[in-house]
């Protein structure tokens, strides 16, 4: 099974970041949508900050783990 046919964590994190950037841009460019988009972004920020504190995030982003 090749990498292209199965999702991997290192692809999920950049995709999540791209989702957040697109929604942030959507909220800025279409102010009427901000009340709809903002609650989703608030949850995304919450989970992103939690993800940032895990070793899985560090490994997925190819950063060295220092014990």
C-alpha positions as CSV (number, residue, x, y, z in Angstrom):
1,X,0.0,0.0,0.0
2,X,1.5,3.3,-1.0
3,X,1.5,6.6,0.9
4,X,-0.9,8.1,-1.7
5,X,-3.6,5.5,-1.0
6,X,-3.6,5.8,2.8
7,X,-3.7,8.9,5.0
8,X,-0.8,9.6,7.3
9,X,-0.4,11.9,10.3
10,X,2.2,14.1,8.6
11,X,-0.4,14.9,5.9
12,X,-3.2,15.5,8.3
13,X,-1.6,18.3,10.2
14,X,-0.8,20.5,7.2
15,X,-4.3,19.8,5.9
16,X,-5.8,21.0,9.2
17,X,-3.6,24.1,9.1
18,X,-4.8,24.8,5.6
19,X,-8.4,24.4,6.7
20,X,-7.9,27.0,9.4
21,X,-6.2,29.5,7.1
22,X,-9.0,29.1,4.5
23,X,-11.7,29.7,7.1
24,X,-9.8,32.7,8.6
25,X,-9.6,34.2,5.1
26,X,-13.3,33.4,4.5
27,X,-14.2,35.2,7.7
28,X,-12.2,38.3,6.7
29,X,-13.3,38.5,3.1
30,X,-17.0,37.8,3.8
31,X,-17.8,39.5,7.1
32,X,-21.4,38.3,7.0
33,X,-20.1,34.7,7.3
34,X,-17.9,35.5,10.3
35,X,-20.6,34.6,13.0
36,X,-21.0,31.2,11.3
37,X,-17.3,30.5,10.7
38,X,-15.9,31.8,14.0
39,X,-17.3,29.0,16.3
40,X,-15.7,26.4,14.1
41,X,-12.4,28.3,14.1
42,X,-12.6,28.6,17.9
43,X,-12.8,24.8,18.2
44,X,-10.0,24.4,15.6
45,X,-7.7,26.7,17.6
46,X,-8.5,24.8,20.8
47,X,-7.6,21.4,19.2
48,X,-4.7,22.8,17.3
49,X,-3.1,24.1,20.5
50,X,-3.7,20.7,22.2
51,X,-2.2,19.0,19.2
52,X,0.9,21.2,19.4
53,X,1.6,19.9,22.8
54,X,1.8,16.2,21.8
55,X,4.7,14.1,20.8
56,X,2.8,12.9,17.8
57,X,2.7,16.4,16.5
58,X,6.4,16.8,17.0
59,X,7.1,13.5,15.2
60,X,4.7,14.3,12.4
61,X,6.4,17.6,11.7
62,X,9.8,15.9,11.7
63,X,11.1,17.7,14.7
64,X,13.6,16.2,17.1
65,X,12.1,15.0,20.4
66,X,14.3,16.1,23.3
67,X,13.7,14.0,26.5
